[in-house]
Amino acid sequence: MLRLCPPVCGRCASRTPKPRSAFAADLRQHFSTGVSSSTRPSLHTRPGGSTGGTRYGRASLELRRYQSAFEQARPPSPASLGKPSQAKTYRKTRKLLRRLVQLSAILGAVYAVDNYAYDACLTRSVRTFSIGLLIALDYKLNFRPDPWVGDSISDLHARTAQRVFDLLRANGGLYMKIGQAIAMQSAILPEEMQKMFARMFDDAPQNEWKQVEKVIREDFGKSPEDVFGVSFSGDPSKGIMERTARASASVAQVHWARLPDGREVAIKIQKREIARQVGWDLWAFRTVTKIYTWWFDIPLYHLVPYISERLMLETDFQNEAKNAAKMRDLIQGEPRLRDRVYIPECYHELSSKRVMTAEWIEGIRLWDKEGITGTWHGGWRQGSPGAGGKQLDPPPPSVAASVSPKHSTDEKLKPTRDAWRGPAQTGGLGLNLRPVMETMVGLFSAQMFLWGLVHCDPHPGNIFIRRLPSGKPELVLIDHGLYIQMDPKFRREYALFWRSLMTFDNATIARITRDEWGINAPDIFASATLMRPYEGGDGKTLADIRAMSQKEQKERQFEMQQKMRQGIKDILANQDKFPQELIFIGRNLRIVQGNNQFLGSPVNRVKITGTWASRALAESAEASWRVRWREYGRHLLFRLVLTGTDVVFYWSKVRQWFGVGRGMDDDLEQSMRKMAGR
């Protein structure tokens, strides 16, 4: 009990931690009691009973040492502190912080100037390059059977689709046109792309009236009131114009107006920022494509100049008006389409490079199935408003009087003209979808095989349907900005290629694709043209696909998409011979197929297209009469061969009636998905 403090030497005592004050007090009480007791025996005795002496003296010494450790704290003297050291200035940190602040200020100023004075051209380009680099790295690292990020290649495609979609929506303008093109390529692109880009046909935000007014003044040197003869103060002797756009797309927006002479017009006005952005956008497009061509070893860059030229022309509304006039004349000269297709008239005196004035169209959009097929309430031998070019009824005089000088954000002056829908507004044009789609497929087939002047943007927003007094449909085609002109030699070759596809004339297909067009993958190109796996040729493509069918799913998906990638390289291998018109022709074919598919495949699209191709060869004005008679005989034989496609078409219809499928074009797309490894 008394050995609370073990014996220590002086050297060890100096290293002993300082005890707490309570413990030191106990030690003082214990040792003071032990020393004053004269009767207490020695704590330690040596062997043999000899006394070794007490150790209280040593203990007292140790106690004093402990007590000295608890002396009251005193401030140190200045001399004991030593020489003062210079305070740290952190010069490098302050310099780095100053540079960061300066850089942030410069970037902020550049961003502000770019957005205010240059319509965010630089910002859009930087966004494009950063997203493009991220996508390239992602594919370079994860395009493999077992990706490092995600579970499969489908996850990689889904990430890419989301990134590209966000990029196109953020940039707008021509980027939206690219998104619409992607949206119509579901047969050859990953399914994730199609799902994401299906929203690309939504209306784009419209510009304010002040911006619209500036474009008109810059192009005409006059106000909208002077150019179109309209009044915004309720003058009944002048026309009226809505300052709120009726539709807004990626490049332009459309305003309704009624001119003083009674004509109702659609005034298409280019968004003011497009003129400045288009050059930057195309430069970014060229640069990114150049990088991708080198990185992924796919010869894409040689297509860029042609694509850029077409897209640039789409922003020239005077060129669009000329295309519309050409197509209007061609249709009027074709008796098989004259009374079935209508092209709105353009008014050149009221048009400029960024403003186009054309006839206003009242109609139902192509994808409005209920509006097309609903019950007709417009009366017997009556057509829908404006059908056949009939002038629209004028609005009541109260409309002009209601115009306010102060612009309203929801200004609506155009009459509704929907009495033909019935009192409950649930009716439609009362038309069958079959003649509607026959007209549409026939129109674009004639453009490719008869005239060589092809409308390359026939998405559903550019096609309206009206009802003629005869009860037949009338198709109205608008937006004539994106056209291609086919060379006569290439047009004949393309028609012969289509006829050879239908008759499995593999020798002719190989001669045209390899010798004339420089395409080293005839099977894949034929499949992309028909939008179904081509079963002719040497069968190598289908054989390779069947060989993969037994492999593990991830590996099979990867190898199939690798093969499709190699097929694209083979198609574009010979850059000098490849007809660049095929890019936009393929776009046209795919959009037409998508329209037919959305409406339930009411027609045999492949048969109609093949018939027009064969007919064009028989009716070629450049051929001699002997060649034309020979081709006409082949055309009759070809019509008999095409009855085989009807078997496939009606079998798809039977499956559709029983709810097993959704039509022939949907079945063809499913087969293309399997071929593409999806």
C-alpha positions in Angstrom: 0.0 0.0 0.0 2.9 2.4 0.8 4.6 1.7 -2.5 2.6 4.2 -4.4 5.7 5.9 -5.7 8.3 3.4 -6.9 11.9 4.3 -6.3 13.3 6.1 -9.3 16.6 7.8 -10.0 17.0 11.4 -10.9 17.4 10.8 -14.6 14.2 8.8 -14.8 12.3 11.2 -12.6 13.0 14.1 -15.1 11.3 12.1 -17.8 8.3 11.0 -15.7 5.1 12.7 -16.9 3.8 15.3 -14.5 1.1 13.9 -12.1 -2.2 15.5 -11.7 -2.6 18.0 -8.8 -4.8 15.7 -6.8 -2.3 12.9 -7.0 0.6 15.3 -6.0 -1.4 16.4 -3.0 -1.9 12.7 -1.9 1.8 12.1 -2.2 2.6 15.1 0.0 0.1 14.0 2.7 1.4 10.4 2.6 5.1 11.3 2.9 4.7 14.0 5.5 2.8 11.5 7.7 5.4 8.8 7.1 8.4 11.0 8.1 6.8 12.4 11.3 6.0 9.0 12.7 8.9 7.9 14.9 7.4 4.6 15.7 6.9 3.4 12.1 9.2 0.6 11.3 11.6 0.6 8.4 9.9 -0.1 5.0 12.8 -2.1 3.8 15.1 -4.4 5.7 18.0 -6.3 4.4 18.2 -10.1 4.8 19.4 -11.4 8.0 17.3 -8.8 9.9 19.8 -6.0 9.4 18.3 -2.6 8.8 19.0 -1.0 5.5 17.7 2.3 6.6 14.6 4.0 5.5 14.2 5.5 2.1 12.2 8.5 3.3 15.1 10.8 2.5 15.1 9.7 -1.1 11.3 9.9 -1.2 11.4 13.4 0.1 13.9 14.4 -2.6 11.6 12.9 -5.3 8.7 14.7 -3.8 10.5 18.0 -4.0 11.3 17.3 -7.6 7.6 16.6 -8.3 6.6 19.8 -6.5 9.1 21.8 -8.6 7.3 20.5 -11.7 4.1 22.3 -10.6 5.4 25.7 -10.2 3.2 28.6 -11.2 3.5 29.6 -14.9 5.4 32.7 -15.6 5.7 34.5 -19.0 8.9 33.9 -20.8 11.4 36.7 -21.0 12.1 38.4 -24.4 15.7 37.1 -24.3 14.5 33.5 -24.0 12.4 33.8 -27.2 15.4 34.2 -29.4 15.7 36.2 -32.6 12.3 37.0 -34.3 11.7 35.3 -37.7 10.2 37.1 -40.6 6.4 36.4 -41.2 5.5 34.2 -44.2 4.1 36.1 -47.2 2.8 33.1 -49.3 3.8 34.8 -52.5 3.2 31.8 -54.8 -0.2 31.2 -53.4 -1.2 34.9 -53.7 0.2 35.0 -57.2 -1.8 31.9 -58.2 -4.9 33.3 -56.6 -4.5 36.6 -58.5 -4.1 34.8 -61.8 -7.2 32.7 -61.2 -9.2 35.8 -60.5 -7.8 37.5 -63.6 -8.5 34.4 -65.7 -12.1 34.2 -64.3 -12.6 37.9 -65.1 -11.3 37.4 -68.7 -13.5 34.3 -69.2 -16.5 36.1 -67.8 -16.0 39.0 -70.1 -15.5 36.8 -73.1 -18.6 34.9 -72.3 -20.6 38.1 -71.9 -19.4 39.6 -75.1 -19.9 36.3 -77.0 -23.5 36.0 -75.8 -24.4 39.6 -76.3 -22.6 40.4 -79.5 -22.0 37.1 -81.2 -25.1 35.0 -80.3 -23.0 32.6 -78.2 -21.1 31.3 -81.3 -17.9 30.7 -79.3 -19.7 29.1 -76.4 -21.6 26.7 -78.7 -18.3 25.7 -80.4 -16.6 25.1 -77.1 -19.6 23.0 -75.9 -19.5 21.0 -79.1 -15.7 20.2 -78.8 -15.9 19.3 -75.1 -18.9 16.9 -75.6 -17.4 15.5 -78.8 -14.1 14.8 -77.0 -16.0 13.1 -74.1 -18.0 10.9 -76.4 -14.8 9.9 -78.4 -13.0 9.0 -75.2 -16.0 7.0 -73.9 -16.2 5.0 -77.1 -12.5 4.5 -77.3 -12.4 3.0 -73.8 -15.7 1.2 -73.5 -16.6 -0.1 -77.0 -15.8 -3.7 -76.1 -17.7 -6.8 -75.0 -17.1 -6.0 -71.3 -17.0 -2.2 -71.0 -15.1 -0.6 -68.1 -18.1 1.7 -67.4 -21.6 0.2 -67.6 -22.8 -3.3 -68.2 -23.0 -3.4 -72.0 -22.6 -1.5 -75.2 -26.2 -0.5 -74.9 -25.3 1.5 -71.8 -22.6 3.2 -73.8 -25.1 4.1 -76.6 -27.6 5.4 -74.0 -24.9 7.7 -72.5 -23.9 9.0 -75.9 -27.5 9.6 -76.9 -28.2 11.6 -73.8 -25.1 13.7 -74.3 -25.7 14.4 -78.0 -29.4 15.2 -77.3 -28.5 17.7 -74.6 -25.8 19.3 -76.9 -28.2 19.7 -79.8 -31.0 21.1 -77.7 -28.6 23.5 -75.9 -27.1 24.8 -79.2 -30.3 24.9 -81.3 -30.1 26.2 -84.9 -28.6 23.8 -87.4 -27.8 21.4 -84.6 -31.6 20.8 -84.4 -31.5 19.8 -88.0 -28.9 17.3 -87.3 -31.0 15.9 -84.4 -34.0 15.5 -86.7 -31.8 13.6 -89.2 -30.7 11.3 -86.4 -34.3 10.8 -85.2 -35.2 9.2 -88.5 -32.3 6.7 -88.7 -33.5 4.1 -86.2 -33.0 1.2 -88.7 -29.2 1.7 -88.9 -28.4 3.5 -85.6 -28.6 2.1 -82.0 -32.1 1.9 -80.6 -31.1 4.2 -77.7 -30.6 7.0 -80.3 -34.1 6.6 -81.7 -35.8 6.8 -78.3 -33.9 9.9 -77.3 -34.2 11.8 -80.5 -37.9 11.2 -81.0 -38.5 14.5 -79.2 -36.5 16.4 -81.8 -39.6 17.3 -83.8 -41.0 19.4 -80.9 -41.3 23.1 -81.6 -38.3 25.2 -80.9 -38.6 28.4 -78.9 -39.6 31.4 -80.9 -37.9 34.8 -81.1 -39.4 38.0 -79.8 -41.2 40.3 -82.2 -38.4 42.9 -81.9 -36.0 40.4 -83.4 -38.4 39.6 -86.2 -38.9 43.3 -87.0 -35.1 43.8 -87.1 -34.7 41.0 -89.7 -37.4 42.5 -91.9 -35.9 46.0 -91.7 -32.4 44.7 -92.4 -33.5 42.8 -95.5 -36.1 45.2 -97.0 -35.1 48.5 -95.5 -38.7 49.1 -94.5 -41.0 48.2 -91.6 -43.3 45.2 -91.7 -46.2 47.5 -92.1 -44.7 49.0 -95.3 -43.5 45.7 -96.7 -46.7 43.7 -96.3 -49.2 46.5 -96.2 -50.5 45.6 -92.8 -51.6 47.7 -89.8 -51.0 47.2 -86.1 -53.4 49.9 -85.2 -56.7 48.5 -86.5 -56.8 50.3 -89.9 -59.6 48.4 -91.8 -58.1 49.4 -95.2 -54.9 47.5 -94.6 -54.1 43.9 -94.0 -53.4 42.2 -90.6 -50.5 40.2 -89.3 -49.9 38.1 -86.2 -46.9 39.2 -84.2 -46.9 35.8 -82.4 -45.4 33.0 -84.4 -47.8 30.2 -85.4 -44.9 27.7 -85.6 -41.2 27.9 -84.7 -38.5 25.5 -86.0 -34.8 25.3 -85.6 -33.9 27.9 -88.3 -37.0 30.0 -88.7 -40.5 30.8 -87.4 -43.8 31.4 -89.3 -46.2 34.2 -88.9 -49.7 34.4 -90.3 -50.9 37.4 -92.3 -53.7 38.5 -94.6 -52.6 41.0 -97.2 -54.7 44.0 -98.4 -55.6 42.1 -101.7 -57.1 39.2 -99.7 -54.3 36.6 -99.9 -53.5 34.8 -96.7 -49.8 34.1 -96.5 -47.3 32.4 -94.3 -44.3 34.7 -93.7 -41.3 32.6 -92.9 -38.7 34.6 -91.1 -35.2 33.4 -90.3 -34.1 33.7 -86.7 -31.7 36.6 -86.5 -28.9 34.7 -84.8 -28.7 32.0 -87.5 -26.8 34.2 -90.0 -24.0 34.6 -87.5 -24.1 31.1 -86.1 -24.2 29.0 -89.2 -20.6 29.7 -90.2 -19.3 28.7 -86.7 -21.6 25.7 -86.6 -20.4 24.3 -89.9 -16.7 25.0 -88.8 -17.3 23.0 -85.6 -19.0 20.3 -87.7 -16.0 20.0 -90.0 -13.5 20.0 -87.2 -15.2 17.3 -85.1 -15.7 15.2 -88.2 -12.0 15.5 -89.1 -11.0 14.4 -85.6 -13.5 11.5 -85.7 -12.2 10.4 -89.1 -8.7 10.2 -87.8 -9.6 8.7 -84.3 -12.0 6.0 -85.4 -10.5 5.3 -88.9 -13.8 5.9 -90.7 -13.6 8.0 -93.9 -16.3 10.5 -93.1 -14.5 13.8 -93.7 -14.7 13.8 -97.5 -18.5 14.0 -97.2 -18.4 17.2 -95.1 -18.0 19.8 -97.9 -21.1 18.5 -99.7 -23.2 18.3 -96.6 -22.1 21.8 -95.5 -23.0 23.2 -98.9 -26.5 21.7 -98.6 -27.0 23.0 -95.1 -25.8 26.4 -96.0 -28.3 26.6 -98.9 -31.1 25.7 -96.5 -30.6 29.1 -94.8 -31.1 30.9 -98.2 -34.8 31.4 -98.5 -34.5 32.7 -102.1 -33.1 29.4 -103.0 -36.0 27.7 -101.2 -38.5 29.7 -103.2 -36.8 28.6 -106.5 -36.9 25.0 -105.4 -40.6 25.3 -104.6 -41.3 26.8 -108.0 -39.4 24.1 -109.8 -41.2 21.3 -107.9 -44.5 23.0 -108.6 -43.9 23.0 -112.3 -42.7 19.4 -112.3 -45.8 18.2 -110.5 -48.1 20.1 -112.8 -46.5 18.3 -115.7 -47.0 14.8 -114.3 -50.6 13.6 -114.8 -50.2 10.8 -112.2 -49.5 13.4 -109.4 -51.1 16.6 -110.7 -54.4 16.4 -108.9 -53.0 14.6 -105.8 -50.0 16.8 -104.7 -50.0 20.6 -104.1 -47.0 22.9 -103.7 -47.8 26.3 -102.2 -47.1 29.3 -104.3 -44.2 31.6 -103.2 -44.5 35.4 -103.7 -41.0 36.5 -104.8 -41.7 40.2 -104.5 -42.3 39.7 -100.8 -39.3 37.4 -100.2 -35.6 37.9 -99.5 -32.6 35.9 -98.4 -34.0 35.6 -94.8 -37.7 36.2 -95.4 -40.0 34.1 -97.6 -43.7 34.8 -98.2 -45.8 31.9 -99.4 -49.4 30.8 -99.6 -51.0 29.9 -96.3 -52.0 26.2 -95.9 -54.9 25.0 -93.9 -54.5 21.2 -93.4 -53.9 18.2 -91.1 -50.4 17.1 -90.4 -49.4 13.7 -91.7 -49.0 12.0 -88.3 -52.5 13.1 -87.1 -54.2 9.8 -87.8 -57.4 10.7 -86.0 -57.6 14.0 -87.9 -57.2 12.3 -91.3 -59.5 9.3 -90.7 -62.1 10.9 -88.5 -65.7 11.3 -89.7 -66.2 14.1 -92.2 -68.8 16.8 -91.2 -68.1 19.3 -94.0 -70.9 18.3 -96.3 -71.2 16.3 -99.6 -69.0 17.4 -102.5 -67.2 19.9 -100.2 -63.5 20.1 -99.6 -61.5 21.2 -96.6 -60.5 24.9 -96.4 -58.1 25.8 -99.2 -58.1 22.4 -100.9 -57.1 22.6 -104.6 -55.8 26.2 -104.1 -59.2 27.7 -103.4 -59.0 31.1 -101.7 -59.8 31.1 -98.0 -62.7 32.9 -96.6 -61.9 36.3 -95.1 -62.0 36.9 -91.4 -64.8 39.0 -90.0 -64.2 42.8 -89.9 -64.1 42.8 -86.1 -60.8 41.0 -86.3 -59.0 43.9 -87.9 -60.6 46.3 -85.4 -59.4 44.2 -82.5 -55.7 44.6 -83.4 -53.9 46.5 -80.6 -50.7 48.6 -81.1 -49.4 46.9 -78.0 -48.1 43.4 -78.9 -49.6 40.6 -77.0 -47.6 37.4 -76.4 -50.6 35.2 -77.4 -52.0 37.3 -80.3 -54.4 35.1 -82.4 -56.1 36.8 -85.4 -56.5 33.9 -87.9 -60.0 32.3 -88.1 -60.1 28.7 -86.9 -62.1 27.3 -89.9 -62.8 23.9 -88.3 -66.6 23.6 -88.8 -65.9 20.4 -90.8 -64.9 18.7 -87.5 -68.5 18.9 -86.4 -70.2 20.5 -83.3 -68.2 18.4 -80.9 -64.9 19.0 -82.8 -64.2 15.3 -82.9 -64.4 14.8 -86.6 -61.7 14.5 -89.3 -61.2 14.5 -93.1 -62.8 11.1 -93.5 -59.9 9.8 -95.6 -58.3 6.4 -95.9 -54.7 6.2 -95.1 -53.9 4.0 -98.1 -54.3 6.6 -100.8 -52.5 9.1 -98.6 -49.4 7.0 -98.4 -49.6 5.9 -102.0 -49.4 9.6 -103.0 -46.5 10.3 -100.6 -44.4 7.3 -101.7 -45.2 8.0 -105.4 -44.2 11.7 -105.0 -40.8 11.0 -103.6 -40.2 8.1 -106.0 -40.9 10.4 -108.9 -38.5 12.9 -107.5 -35.7 10.3 -107.4 -36.3 8.3 -110.6 -38.1 10.7 -113.0 -36.8 14.2 -112.2 -33.7 13.9 -110.2 -34.7 16.8 -107.9 -35.2 15.4 -104.4 -36.8 17.0 -101.4 -34.5 15.7 -98.6 -36.5 16.8 -95.5 -40.0 15.1 -95.8 -40.5 14.7 -92.1 -44.2 14.8 -90.9 -44.1 18.4 -90.0 -43.6 19.3 -93.6 -46.5 17.4 -95.0 -50.2 18.5 -94.7 -53.3 16.5 -95.9 -56.4 18.2 -97.2 -59.7 16.8 -98.5 -60.7 17.6 -102.1 -64.3 18.0 -103.1 -64.1 14.6 -104.8 -63.5 13.0 -101.4 -59.9 12.1 -102.3 -56.8 13.2 -100.4 -54.5 16.1 -101.4 -50.9 16.1 -100.1 -49.3 19.5 -99.5 -45.5 19.6 -99.4 -43.8 22.6 -97.7 -40.3 23.6 -96.6 -38.3 23.2 -99.8 -34.9 24.4 -98.5 -33.0 21.1 -98.5 -32.9 19.7 -102.1 -30.4 17.8 -104.1 -30.0 17.6 -107.9 -29.1 14.2 -109.2 -26.8 13.8 -112.2 -28.8 12.1 -115.1 -26.3 9.3 -115.4 -26.5 8.6 -111.6 -30.3 8.9 -111.7 -30.5 6.1 -114.3 -28.0 4.0 -112.4 -30.0 4.4 -109.2 -33.2 3.4 -110.9 -31.5 0.3 -112.4 -30.0 -0.5 -109.0 -33.5 -0.5 -107.4 -35.0 -2.7 -110.1 -32.1 -5.1 -109.7 -32.7 -5.3 -106.0 -36.2 -6.5 -106.5 -35.2 -9.1 -109.1 -32.0 -10.3 -107.3 -29.9 -9.3 -110.3 -26.7 -9.7 -108.3 -24.4 -9.2 -111.3 -25.9 -5.8 -112.1 -25.9 -4.8 -108.4 -22.2 -5.7 -108.1 -21.4 -3.8 -111.3 -23.1 -0.6 -110.2 -22.0 -0.5 -106.6 -18.4 -1.7 -107.1 -17.5 -0.4 -110.6 -19.6 2.8 -110.8 -19.9 3.9 -107.1 -16.8 2.4 -105.5 -18.8 0.6 -102.8 -17.0 -2.6 -101.6 -19.9 -3.9 -99.4 -22.9 -4.4 -101.8 -24.8 -6.6 -99.4 -24.8 -4.1 -96.6 -25.5 -1.2 -98.9 -28.4 -3.1 -100.5 -29.8 -3.8 -97.0 -29.5 -0.1 -96.0 -31.4 0.8 -99.2 -34.2 -1.7 -98.8 -34.1 -1.2 -95.0 -34.2 -5.0 -94.6 -31.5 -7.6 -94.8 -30.8 -8.3 -98.5 -30.9 -12.0 -99.2 -29.2 -11.9 -102.6 -25.6 -11.5 -103.5 -23.1 -14.0 -102.2 -24.9 -14.3 -98.9 -21.7 -13.6 -97.0 -23.3 -10.9 -94.7 -26.2 -13.1 -93.6 -23.9 -16.1 -93.2 -21.6 -14.1 -90.9 -24.6 -13.0 -88.8 -25.9 -16.5 -88.4 -22.4 -17.7 -87.3 -22.6 -15.1 -84.5 -26.0 -16.2 -83.3 -24.8 -18.9 -80.9 -22.3 -16.7 -79.1 -22.7 -15.1 -75.7 -25.0 -12.0 -76.0 -22.4 -9.3 -75.2 -19.8 -10.7 -77.5 -22.4 -11.2 -80.3 -23.6 -7.6 -79.9 -20.1 -6.3 -80.0 -19.0 -8.3 -83.1 -22.1 -7.4 -85.0 -21.6 -3.7 -84.5 -17.9 -4.1 -85.4 -19.0 -5.7 -88.6 -21.5 -2.8 -89.3 -18.6 -0.4 -88.6 -16.4 -2.2 -91.1 -19.3 -2.2 -93.6 -19.6 1.6 -93.4 -15.9 1.8 -94.1 -16.3 -0.4 -97.1 -19.2 1.6 -98.4 -17.2 4.9 -98.1 -13.9 3.3 -99.2 -13.5 4.9 -102.6 -14.0 8.6 -102.0 -13.6 9.6 -105.6 -16.4 7.4 -107.0 -18.9 7.4 -104.1 -22.0 9.5 -105.1 -22.5 11.9 -102.3 -26.1 12.4 -103.2 -26.7 9.0 -101.7 -26.4 10.5 -98.2 -29.5 12.7 -98.6 -31.3 10.1 -100.7 -30.9 7.6 -97.9 -32.3 10.2 -95.5 -35.3 10.7 -97.7 -36.0 6.9 -98.0 -35.7 6.5 -94.2 -38.1 9.3 -93.4 -40.6 8.0 -95.9 -40.4 4.5 -94.4 -40.8 6.1 -90.9 -43.9 7.9 -92.0 -45.5 4.8 -93.5 -44.5 2.8 -90.4 -46.1 5.3 -88.0 -49.4 5.1 -89.9 -49.4 1.3 -89.6 -47.8 0.5 -93.0 -51.0 0.9 -95.1 -49.1 0.4 -98.4 -46.4 -1.8 -99.8 -43.7 0.9 -99.9 -41.0 -1.3 -101.4 -43.3 -2.3 -104.3 -44.4 1.3 -105.1 -40.8 2.5 -105.1 -39.6 -0.3 -107.3 -42.4 0.2 -109.7 -41.5 3.9 -110.2 -37.8 3.0 -110.6 -38.7 0.5 -113.4 -41.2 2.9 -115.0 -38.5 5.6 -115.1 -36.2 3.4 -117.1 -38.9 2.7 -119.6 -39.9 6.3 -119.9 -36.4 7.8 -120.1 -36.4 10.7 -122.6 -32.7 10.3 -123.2 -32.9 6.7 -124.5 -33.7 5.7 -128.1 -37.1 4.3 -129.0 -35.6 0.8 -129.3 -34.1 0.9 -125.9 -37.4 2.3 -124.4 -39.4 -0.5 -126.0 -37.0 -3.1 -124.5 -37.2 -1.4 -121.1 -41.0 -1.3 -121.3 -41.1 -5.0 -121.9 -38.8 -5.5 -118.9 -41.1 -3.3 -116.9 -44.2 -5.4 -117.6 -42.2 -8.5 -116.6 -41.0 -6.7 -113.5 -44.6 -5.9 -112.5 -45.3 -9.6 -112.4 -42.3 -10.3 -110.3 -43.4 -7.7 -107.8 -46.5 -9.7 -106.9 -44.2 -11.7 -104.7 -43.7 -8.7 -102.4 -47.5 -8.5 -102.1 -47.4 -12.0 -100.4 -45.1 -10.6 -97.8 -47.1 -7.4 -97.5 -50.5 -9.1 -97.0 -49.0 -11.7 -94.6 -47.8 -8.8 -92.5 -51.3 -7.3 -92.7 -52.8 -10.6 -91.4 -50.4 -10.6 -88.5 -51.2 -7.0 -87.8 -55.0 -7.7 -87.7 -54.4 -10.4 -85.1 -52.2 -8.1 -83.0 -48.9 -10.0 -83.7 -47.2 -7.3 -85.7 -47.6 -3.6 -86.6 -47.2 -3.9 -90.4 -44.7 -4.6 -93.1 -42.3 -1.7 -92.5 -42.2 -2.5 -88.8 -41.3 -6.1 -89.6 -38.6 -4.9 -91.9 -37.2 -2.6 -89.2 -37.1 -5.4 -86.7 -35.1 -7.5 -89.2 -32.6 -4.6 -89.6 -32.3 -4.3 -85.8 -31.3 -8.0 -85.7 -28.8 -7.5 -88.5 -27.3 -4.5 -86.6 -26.9 -6.5 -83.4 -29.6 -4.9 -81.4 
